[in-house]
Amino acid sequence: METELITTNPTEILHNLLEKIRATSAMTMGYPAAKNIEFTELLPFLQYPLNNVGDPFIPSTYNVGSRELEKEVVAFFSNLFRAEEDNWWGYVTNGGSEGNLYGLYLARELYPKAIVYYSEATHYSVQKNLHLLNMPNIAIRAQDNGEIDYEDLEKTISINRQMPVIILANIGTTMTEARDDVGKMKTIFKHLAIQHHYIHVDGALSGSYAAFVDPRPSFDFADGADSIAISGHKFLGAPIPCGLVIAKKSHRDRIARSIDYIGSLDTTISGSRNGHTPLFLWYTITKLGIAGLKKRTEDCLAVAAYAFEKIKKLEPLAWKNPSTLTISFPKPSTEIVKKWQLASENNWAHIICMPGINNQLIDAFMNDLALSKKD
Ligand SMILES: *Cc1c(COP(=O)(O)O)cnc(C)c1O
């Protein structure tokens, strides 16, 4: 029998883990995790049991938390997403999936008899959310680029036009970063005279920078969204998975329920809520500001353009949607997929040029890809 050396030294275990994380995090290209923000100033907060229990806008009797800053984060993105004055609300979630669950939950409470429509390119977690919420739903065809097929959407809605309509729109699909057009969805409602409708935007991947893209995609409250979810650990670079959901306040008021025990309103999915993750988001938006976030977006778009030019020479089938950070190409060798941690589906893989990925890293990746093509 092989004897395994068991080390009981926690310092050594942690040291080894840290080394492994350092090495592997330098080589991620296929998953949208930014990693270039320095958070050391926030380290002292790890000593405290922060908990933003309940609704961020209503003080709780438990007072050790960061709700003041959480509210600033919600206000910042409500403004960025052009919410109506005094008609916005939201909270920091555990990720994009929870934000989508929340948006769909609000929609169901408003329109219990509605049917949910979403494209077949939608993130896998949405199916699970619909199952949890027990909402009737219909998948709509996606175009080749991953964007929803508006003709199929209109036809399908028209067949069920007596029912209220809930649409889950993608601002950045997982595989191709395709963006559904919220404005076009509104036009369909008009055509079909649909009066009861709700659009939830899954902006987990690119909602956090869509406002800085030119031309600005049609995705926000001014365009017709009722709620928007984004992830905080993707483009925004939070080191702990988190996200943000913003909804019209009038919608959230419909479901608010006062809970005596915590002295707050039970408007969120979890009761106890992470008090640390709002700090990371607040820190990022405060340090970067609108100008910094815009530059962060432009820098990534430039790296993506550089990578696209390079990969086309090696892989003529490579393609990308305009103004996105995602490049799709036929799935490369297993070694490359493993080394660069690429996600793949139906024999296609992609790289996502998130903040932290620069031209040198792209060059290193392209070298590996070129070598693998030789043998
Ligand atoms: C990442 C992602 C999700 C899920 O978000 P999490 O933050 O991982 O929970 C949902 N939809 C899309 C399009 C995503 O890219």
The ligand as an ORCA input file, in Angstrom:
! r2SCAN-3c Opt
* xyz 0 1
  C     -22.418     33.881    -14.779
  C     -23.758     33.959    -15.355
  C     -24.911     33.678    -14.591
  C     -24.832     33.197    -13.182
  O     -24.279     34.159    -12.377
  P     -23.520     33.759    -11.026
  O     -22.984     35.074    -10.586
  O     -22.465     32.757    -11.401
  O     -24.541     33.200    -10.108
  C     -26.144     33.854    -15.176
  N     -26.257     34.246    -16.455
  C     -25.169     34.509    -17.225
  C     -25.376     34.953    -18.630
  C     -23.885     34.376    -16.701
  O     -22.812     34.623    -17.466
*
